[in-house]
Amino acid sequence: MQVPMRMEGFEHLVHKAATEIQAEIIQLIQSSRSGAGKVSVPPGKVSVPPEWQDQTETVEVFKLQSSSQEWTVVSSKFSITMPHVTITKILRIQNQWLWEKYVQEKSRINQKNDGGVNEMELFHGTRTNTPEKIYNSEEGFDMRYSSQGMWGMANYFAVNASYSAMYAYASISLLGGSSQKTIFLAKVLTGDSYECAPDKTLRMPPQKLGGSTSSEVQLKQVHYDSVNGYTRGSQVYMTYSNNRAYPAYLISYV
């Protein structure tokens, strides 16, 4: 003979579990909506620029829409000294590894100079080096591959795109048309920059007299953060540390 059994409490447990699952689902939906279009930053990581999109790989590139405000800002800087060419593509570079190193360097310069970071957006041409070797690497701009320039061995950046265009990377056209050229628009930490005439013997910025004047960092021997000078119609800035520049955009044009 079977005896009917009432599983007292079982229905209550099922209802409780369903309620908890529903609450978690709602929370996930709300989180995804509030974070739409943003890159999630794991604990301990630095925050990323607000225009960055979601990415699953350490390095990803995103093509800007020509109708976007971001395109307008980047193309306007380029066109000031390059009005007679046509921009065909602008890529936003999202290299989380390089960005983290750059932000850490920015913090150190900020402490050293009591806030004098002087971040600038400057242009850079890669000559015969493919741009991907820079934006999809662990070092980014690497002065070890630079030639002996007017201000020594350094990473060179220009205020005017027309200067960097002289060193633009040119892709070979397979159809016999005009080759497409590319240059970077980079974020550069110029800090306390030393202006001087060309000096091919430079290996680092000159040493400051009197040591550090920062309230946070007390050092007897410190150097300027970059060097700058004027050549070929543009002010140029040289950094002697790879971490002081980030390849933000890659501009292609014909």
N, C-alpha and C positions, 0 to 999 in steps of 0.2 A: 504494500500500500504506500503510495507516494503522499507525502505531507507537503501542502503548499507552503512555500517559504517567502517571506517578505525581507528583501535585502535592505533593511533599514540603513540609511546613510549612504548607500551606493548612488542613489539618484542625486543626492546632495553633492557628492564628490564630482560626478559627471558635470553637473551644472556649474560648479566652482571652476573646474578645469576649462570648460567652454568659455566662461566669462573672462578668465585670465588670458586665454589664447586670443579672444576677440580684442581685448585691451592692447595686447602686444601688436596685433595687426594694425589697429588704429594708429598706434604710436609710430610704427614703421611708415605708414602712409603720410602722416604729418611730417615726419623727418625728411622723407624723400621730396615732398613738396617744398619745404622750407629751404632745402639744400639744392634745389634744381639749378643746374648750370654752374655749380661750384665744385671745386676739387676737394675731396675729403682729405684731411691732414691727420695722419696717425699721431698718437701721443709722442712728444719729443721732437716733432718735425716743425719747421718754420712755416709761417703762413705764406700763401702764394698770392700773386696779383689777382685782383677781383675779376679781371677779364678772362682768366684761365678757365678752360672747360674741363669736364670730367675726363680722366684718363686712367687706363689700366696698366700701361707700361711706364717705365721710368722716363722714357723720352717719347714724346709724340708731337707732331706738327699739325697745325690747323690752318686751313686756307681761309683768309678773311673775305667776307662778302664786300664787294665794291660799294654797296649801299650803306655799309655800317659806319658808325662814328669812328670806330677804331681805324678803319681803312683811311678815312678822311684825315685823321691826325697824322698817321705815318706818312701817307703820300704827300701831304702838305709840306712836311719837313724836307722830304726828298726833292720836291719840285721847285723849291726856292732857287736852287742852283742847277737844276736839271729840267728846265721847262720844255725842252724840245724832244724829249723821249716819251715813250708810252709804257706805263707800268702794266705788266701782264699778270702779275701775281704777287701777293704778299702772304708770307707764311708766319704765323706766330709759333715761336719755339717754346715748348714746354719740357724742359729738361730739369726734373726735380733734383737730381744729383748736383748739377751745376748751380741751380738756384739756391740750394741750401748753403753751399760753400760761399756764394756771393753774399748772402744775407749775414752769415757769420763774420765775413770780412768787413761788411758795412758796420756791424756792431762794434768791432774792434777799432775802426777808424773813428767812429762816433765817440768812443771813450777816450781815445788818444787826443782828439781835437776839441773836446768839450762840445760836440755836436756839429763840427765843421766837416760834414761828409761830402758836400758838393757833388751830388749825383747828377750826371749829365747824360743826354742821349746823343751819341756820336756815331759816325759812319765808319765802316771798315771794309776794305777790299781784300780778297784772299789770293789774288794773283792766279797761280796755277793749281792751288790747293782746292779740292772740292769742298764746298761749304759744310757738307755732312761730316767731314772729318773734325770740324769744330763743334757743331751743335749736337752731334751724337757721340760725344766722347766724355771722358772723365776729367779732362783738363780744360776744355773749351779753347779760348784763345791761348796759344802756347808760344811764348816768345822764343823758345828754343829753336823754333822753325823759322824765325824771322831772319832776314838778311841784315847785314850791317848798315843801319840807317843813319840819317843825319844826326840823330840823338842817341846813337849806340844801339845795342841789341835790346829791343823792347817791343811791346804791343802798341801799334800806332793807330790812333783814332782821330777823325776829323770832324770839325763843326759842319763843313760843307760837303754835301754828297758828291759834288763835282771833283773834289780831290780824291775821294775813295774810288770814284769811277775810273780813275786812271789805273787802278789796281784791281779792277773788277774781275771776277771769274767769268769766263766765257764758255758756254756750252756749245759743242759742235752741232751745227745743223745738218741733218742727214738728207734734207730735201733741197739743199742748195740755197735756202733763204738766209736771212740775217740771223746771226748767232744771238742767242739770248744771254744777257749778262745779269749777274747778281752781286749785290753787296749787302752787308749786314747793317742794321740799325741796332746799336748795342747800348746797354745801360753801363755807364762807367763811373767808378768812384774816383774822382780826381782829388778829393780831399784838399789839403793845403798844397797847392801846385806851385812849382818853381818855374818861372819864366826865364828863358835864357836863349842865347844864340846856339846854333848847331854845335854839337860836341860828340864826335863819333867814339870817344873814349868812355862815355858813360855806361855804367853797368847797373846803376841804381840812382835814385834822386840824390842830390847833394845833402849833406848833413846840416841840420839846423844849429845855429849858434845858441848856446844857453840851455840846451836840452828841452825837455817837455815842459809845457806850461799848463798842462791839463790838471784839473782838480782830482781826477780819478786815476791818472797814470803818471807816476813820477819816475822818469828815466833821464839819465845824464846825456845819453847819446841817442838821438832820434833823427830820422831823415824826413824830408818832404815826401808827400804821398804820390806825387807824379811830377812830370816835367811838361812844360808846354812852350810852344814857339810858333812862329808864322812862316809858312812856305807855300809856294804855288797857289796863292790866292785864298788860303784858309788858315785858320788857327788850328793847330794839331796838338793832341795830348798823348803823352807816352806813359804807359804804366809798366813797371818792372816786376809786377807780381800778377800771375795768371788769374788769381781769385778776384781781382778788382774790376772785372768786366764780365758782363753776361750777354750772350747773343740773343737779343729779344725778338728781332724780326729779320726775315730774309726777303729782300725786295728783288724781284725779277723784272727786267725791262728790255725793250728793243728800241 
